[in-house]
């Protein structure tokens, strides 16, 4: 139950923000600029939440970067079609589209944030052509330019900004990489000075704005319990063992629940491998549920494919899940029955969902993880996962290295099936059927979005047969880059209640809230964009509230 005591605060502020990702820091910044005294508390020892380890892009339609080619109406039509009636509040789609450009321009004007259009990252569903209304064949995604975190924040604070292994290097922006990268000398300089790009660059710029505004970001201080008054209004919280009063309100922006196995089992229903900071255990959800918050979109999540391999290790020394969806040309993904059930070339946010498909003919979840990536000799010849930077494993010929535990190797498809526990006849039939068409560069079952809509010319072959005599298989898992279900909010990010329309004094943003885009991922930054934009609205609104007597 929420704490209903009002006495003996250890400290009191106007606004307390729980979490330190893009939505959290934006809400704190707007609240501080609105004249409120603000404290940010973060569970982790590092700052930045999921945003800091992400690509940091923000999907902002009709922004200053694309306004001459975009329109409000098309952006709304696009998200409305993708959400397919499942948004908790469809009116918030319009709120997001209308507020996004304003929020972006505010942050650029009031922090060191500098952005540019992404290069080559068109709206994700442009990959299937113009059948989706409002889709754009160019990037609505906004990229973060590199930020000199060390020089601006000091080395100690800059090094507290989290970084992950999934979008290296963290000092170079996506557009810089697409343009050919930077010199070795420049990269060495940025590494030494502790620069941040991508998600870390966004966090660094917001953090600089908070430092300039005199706002403390207190790490290793988990939010534990909301404190309410006799009427159910939120007047503070317990965080890090301290009772902290909030005269204007509390903003919960402390991530999703993907690391909470019980919540994943309850709401999502099947195992997904997280590629986010371990601290995303649903703390904000649980605190708000105790206070009577209404939930939305709890069965949805931001998806990606996962493959485990030994080169990237986490803080605990175990292999980290890598963002991989199949191995491209000359490979297919099959379920444990040997049947092909997906294609790895479509948008990553849809990748994991087929794993939860129910089969009426053979009652059960026929695609339950793990699946298998099946491939042939060509992948051995070029090195398994050899396209990844720094990986040099090459299993070629009799003198090659022994296959690692994560790789199953065989001399025939039948042997491969037996070693992986797949029905041999089914896998043989699947591979034969695929190869029959792949020999002609065709894939009538799944097509090939990479070939059909992106690349042309002699280098555009993305359909190749699986040929031996060496064959291999690697486990393929559904993954998540964050859950997107949570507390239902209104246009100002106030949390809706089950017993009351609005829970007074409680706000939510980021993956702690139900996504205003209704579980869709329209383009790069479909998670960070809504987090920042609704954090902007939350901070602005809470700062304008009257100060309440809280004892």
N, C-alpha and C positions, 0 to 999 in steps of 0.2 A: 504493500500500500504506500502511496505517497506520504511524505512527512507533512503533517499539518501544524507543526509547531512554529511560532513566529519569534520566539525569544532567542537570545544569546547567539546573535550572528558573530562569526569570527571576522567577517569583513562585509562591507556593503558597497555595491556599485549600481549604476543605473541599469546597465545591460551586462549580462554574462553570456558569452558565446562558447558553446561546447564543440570542439573540433577545430582543425586548422587547415582544412582544404580550401579550395577556391571559393565555395559558397560561404564558409565560415569567416574567412578573412575579409571578404567583400562586405558581409553584413557588419562586421566589427568596424570596418573603415567608414561605412556610411553612417553608422550610429555615432562614431566619434566625430565625424564632420558635422553631424547634426547637433552637437553640443553635449552628448551624453558621455558620462564616464563609463569606460568599457574594460572588461577583463576577458581574455581568451584563455580557456583551459584545454589542454591537449593530453590525451591518454598516453601517447607514445613518447619516446625520448626525442624523436625527430618531429619536425614541423612539415606540414603540407598534405597529410593524408593521402588519399588516392590520387588527388590532382598532381602532387609532386612527382609521382612515379609514372605518370601518364604522358602521352604526347602533348598534352596541354592545349590542343586546339579547341576552339569554341565555334560551334555551328551557329552563326549569327546571320540569318537571311536579311537582305536589304541593308546591310551595313554600308559604311562609307566606301568600302573597297569594291562593292559590287552593285551599288544602288542604280547605276545606269543600265544594268542588265537584269535587274531583279524586280520583284514587286511583292507587296504585302499580301495581295490576294492569292498569288501563286504559292507563296510559302505556306499560307494557312491551308490551302487546298491540298498541298503535298502531305503535310503532317496529318491532316484530317483523314486522308485516304489511307495512309500507313497505319494509323492508330485503329482504324476499322471499328470505331465505336467503343473502344475499350479504355479511352482516357477517363480517369476518375471524374474530371470536370472539363468537358470540351472547350468551355469558354476560356480556360487558361492557355490554350494554344494561341489564341489571339493576343492575350496579355503578354505571352512570351515573345511573339513575333514583333509586337509593338514596342516592347521595352528593350529588346536586345541591342539595337543600335545605340540607344540612349545610354545604356549601362556601359557599353564598350567605350563610347566617347568620353564618358565621365571618368572612367578609370585611366584612360590615356591622358586626360587633362590633369588628374590629381595624384598620379603616381608616376613612377618611371616606366610604366608599361608602354611598350611599343609593339605594334602588330603589323602584319602584312598578309595578303591572301596566300593560302596554301597553294602549292604548285602541283598540278596533276591529281588532286584529290577531289574529283567531282562528287556531286551528290551520289550517295552510294547506290541508289536504285536507278541511276542513269545507266547502270551496267546492263539492265534489261530493256533499254530503249526508252521511248517516250510514252509508254503505256500508263505510267503513273502521272496523274495530273500535277502540274506545278513543279515537276522535277527539273533540275538544271544540269546541263552537261559542262559545268565549270564549278570551281570550289566556292561554296558559301562559307567554307571553313576558314577561320581566322587563325593564323599561326603567330606564335610568340617569338619576337626577336630576342637574341641572347642578352642576358642581363648581367652586369658586373657585380655579382652578389658580394664578393669579398671586399672590393673597394667601397661599395656603398653601405654595407652592413657590418663590416669587420669580419675577419676570418672565422672567429668562433661562432658567431650567429649564422654566417653563411653555411658553415659545415653542418649546422643543425637542420638544414633543409634536406628532406629525404630524397633519395634517388633509388631507382630500381634498375633491373637488368634488361628490361624489355624494349626500351627505346634508346639505346646508346648511339652515339656519345651524348652525354647530358649537356655538353657545352656548345653543341651545334644545333641550329634550328633545322626544321624540315626543309624549308626553302633553300637554305644554304646547301644542304645535302643534295637536293635535287639539281642545284646549279653546278654541282661538282665539288662540293666541300670547301674546306679552307686549307691553308698551308699548314704544314707540320709545326712551323714556328708559332703561328697564331694559336693553334690548338694547345701547344705546350704552355703558352702564355696564359691562356684562359684556364687551363688546369691548375697552374700555379697560383693564379689570383682567385680561384674558386668562382668561376662564372657558372651561370645556370641558364639553360635554354629549355624549350618544350615546357612540360608542366612545372618543372622547377623554376623556370624563368618567370612564369606567371606568379608563383608563390613568392619568389624573391621580390618582385615589384610590389605586390600587395603588402608584404612584410615591411618593406621600406616605407610605404605610406603609413603603416601603423606605428612604426618607430618614430617617424616624424610627428605623428599625432599624440605620442606619449602613451600608447596602449601596450600593456604587457601581454606577452604570449607565454603562458606558464606551462611547461611540458611536464610529463610524468605526473599528471593530475587528472585521473579519470573521473568523468561524471558518474555519480552513483545513484542519486535519488533526487527527484524534484521535491521542492517544498511548496505546499499550497496553503492558502488561508481557509477559513471556515466556509467560504463560498466556492471553493475549488479553483480559484485563480492561482496561477503560478507566481510565487513571490521570491523564489530563489532555488538553490539546489545544494546538495552535498557533493563535493568534488575533492578528491584526494584527502578525504577525512575531515574537511573543513566545511562549515556551514556558511554559504556565501549568499547574501541577500541581493535581490535584483529589483530596484525601485520601478523600473519600466518594463523589463521583460527578460526572458531567457530564450536564446536561439539555439536550437539543436541542429547541428550540421556536422555530425561525428561519424559519417559513413554508413555503409550498408550492414547487412548481417551475414555476408557470405562465409565468414569464418566461424559462425555459430552453427555447429552441426545439427543441433536440435531444431533451430529455426529453419535451416535449409530443408531438412527432412519434412517438417510440418508444412511449409509454404510452397517450396519448389518441388519437392517430392522425389528427387533423385540426386545422386552425387554429382557435384560440379567442382572443379578444381580452381581455387581462387588464385588470381595473379594480382593481388593487392596487399597492402600492409596488413599484418596479422591482427591489428587493433580493431578491424571492422567486424565486431561481434554483436552488433545490434543493440548497443547500450542505449542509444537515443530512442529506439523503438520501444524497448522494454520500459524505460522510464516514463515515456509518454503514454503507453498503454495503461500503466498503473494509474495515470492521471485522467484516464477516460478518453484518450484520443481515438479518432476514427482512422481506419487504415484503408489503403487502396493499392492496387497493382502488386500485391504481395507475391504473386506467383511468377513474376517476370524478373529478368535480370539482363545485364549487358553481357553479351556472349563473346567467346573466342575459342578457337581450338587449342588443345594442349598436348604437347609431347614432352615426355621426360627424357633427358639425357644428362650425362655426368659432368659437363663442363661448367655449368653455372650452379653455384651452391648458395644456399641461403645462410642466414646468420646462425642457424642451428646445424649447419654442415650438410644438410640433406639436399639432394638435387631439386632445383627450382622448376616449376612448370614453364615451358617455353611456348611462345605464341606461334604455333605452327598448325596449319590446316592442310593435311596431306603433304605430298612431296611434289606436286605439280605433274608435268607431262610424264607419262610412263608409269603412273601409279593410280590406284583407286582406293577408296575407303569402303570397307565391308563390315557388316555386323558379325556377331559371333556365330551366326548361322551361315555365313559365307555369301550373303546377299548385299549387293551395293545399295546404299540407302541415302547417299548424299554426294554432293560435289564440293570440293574445297575451294572453288574459285569465286563463290558468291560472297556477299557481304558477311563479314565476320560476326555481326550481331545476330545473324540467323543460324549460325553454324551449329550451336549446341542443341537447338530445339528438337531436331529429329530424333535425338536420343530418347526422348520421352514419348515416342509414338506408341499407341496401343494397337495391337493386332487382334481384330475380332475373330479371324479364322483360327488362330492358335492363341487363345486368350493369354495375354501377357504383354510385357513391354519388350517387344522383339529386338529393339535397338539399344537395349540398356548397355551402358559402358562397362568395360572399354571396347571400342571398335578396333579394327586393324587397318593400317596402311600397308597395302600389298604392292610390291614393285619388283623389277627385274634387274638384269645384269648391268644395264646402263648406269643405274644409281651406284652400284658398287664401283664401277670404273671411274666415276667422277668423284667418289667419296661421299659416304652417307652424310647428309646434312652439310655437304662440303661448301655450300653457298653461304654458310654462316661465317661471319668474321672470326678468325682465330681458331677455327676448327680444321684440323688437318688429318683426321682419321681417314685412312684409305685402305679398304679391304680388297686388295687386288691380287689375284694369282695365289699359287700355293705358298708363297713366302710372305703373304700378307699377314696383318695382325689378326689375332683371334677376335671373333665378334664379341662385343660387350654384352652384358646381361640384358640390356634393353632391346637388343636386336636378335630376331629369330632368323636364321639362315638355313637354306635348304637347296637341294639340287633339282627339285621339281616342285610343281604346284601341289601335287598330292602329298609329298613329304612335308611341305610347308603347312598344309592344312592339318596334318596329324600332329605336328609340333605345337601348333597354336590351339588345338582343340576344336577346330572348325570342321564341319562335315566335308570330307574330301570331294564328293561328287558335286555338292553345291558350289564349292569354290572353283572347281574345274569348269563347271558350266558358266559361272559368272565371268571368269577370266577369258574363256573362249568367246563368249558373246561380246565382251568388250573389245577384244583383239580383232574380231571379224570386221568391226567398223573402224577401229582405230588405225588399221592398216591403210584405210582410205582417208584418214584425217577427220573422221566423223564420230559423233557421239550422240546418237538419236535419243538416248534415254535421258541425258542430262544436259546436252549441248555443252558449250564451253564459253562462259561469259568473257573470259580473257581473250579468246580468239575472235569471238563474234563482234565484240563491241569496243575493244581497246586497241589491239595491235593489228597491223596489216603488213603484208609483204613477206619476204622469205624467212624472216626471223619470228614469225607469228605462230609457229606450230606449237600448240599446247595440248595436242592429243596424239599420243604415241602408244603403240602396243607394249604390253608387258612381256618381255622375252627373256629367255634363260641362256645358258643352263643354270645360272645362279639366281636364286629368288630370295627375297627378304620380306619381313613384316615387322612393323613397329606399332606398339599400342597407341591408339588415338583416343583422347579423352575430351569430354565437353568441359569447357572452362568458363570462368567468369571474370570480367574486369570490374565487377561490382553489381550488387542488386539494385534495382530501381523501383522497388515498392517500399512504401512507408506511410508516414503520417499524411493524411489528406490536408491540404492547405487551401486558403483562398487566394485572391489576387495579390494580397500583401503578405503572403507566406504565413498568415496566422493559422494555427492548428485547429481543425474542426473537431468537435467533441461528439461523443455518442449520446450524452445526456444534455448537452448544451450546444447551441450552434457554433460558438467559438470558445475555446479555452483561453480565458483572459491571461495575458502575459506570456503566452507560449507561441513560439515561431519555429519553423523548420525549413531547411534548405538542403540541397545536395541529395545524396543517396539516403539520408534519413527521412526524406519526404517522398511521397508518391510522385514520380516524374510527371511534370506538366505536359510532356510529349506523349504520354500514354504508353510507355513501354517501347516506343519506337526508337530507332537510331538512324535518322535521316541522312547523316553525313558525319565526317570526322569532327569530333567535339560535341556529339549529341548527348554526352553526359556532363562534361565540364561547362558547356554553354548554359544549360538550364540551372546548374548549381550556382554559377556566378550571377546570372540575371535575377533569380529569385532571392539570392542572398542580398543583392542590391535593393530589391523591393523590401525585404525584411528589415534591413538596417535603417533604411529611410523611414519606414513606418514606426518602428519601435522608438527611434530617437524623438519622434514627434509626440509621443504619448506623455500624459502628465505623470509626474513623479508620485508614486503611491506611498502612503504611510505603511510600512511593513514591520513596525515594532523595533 
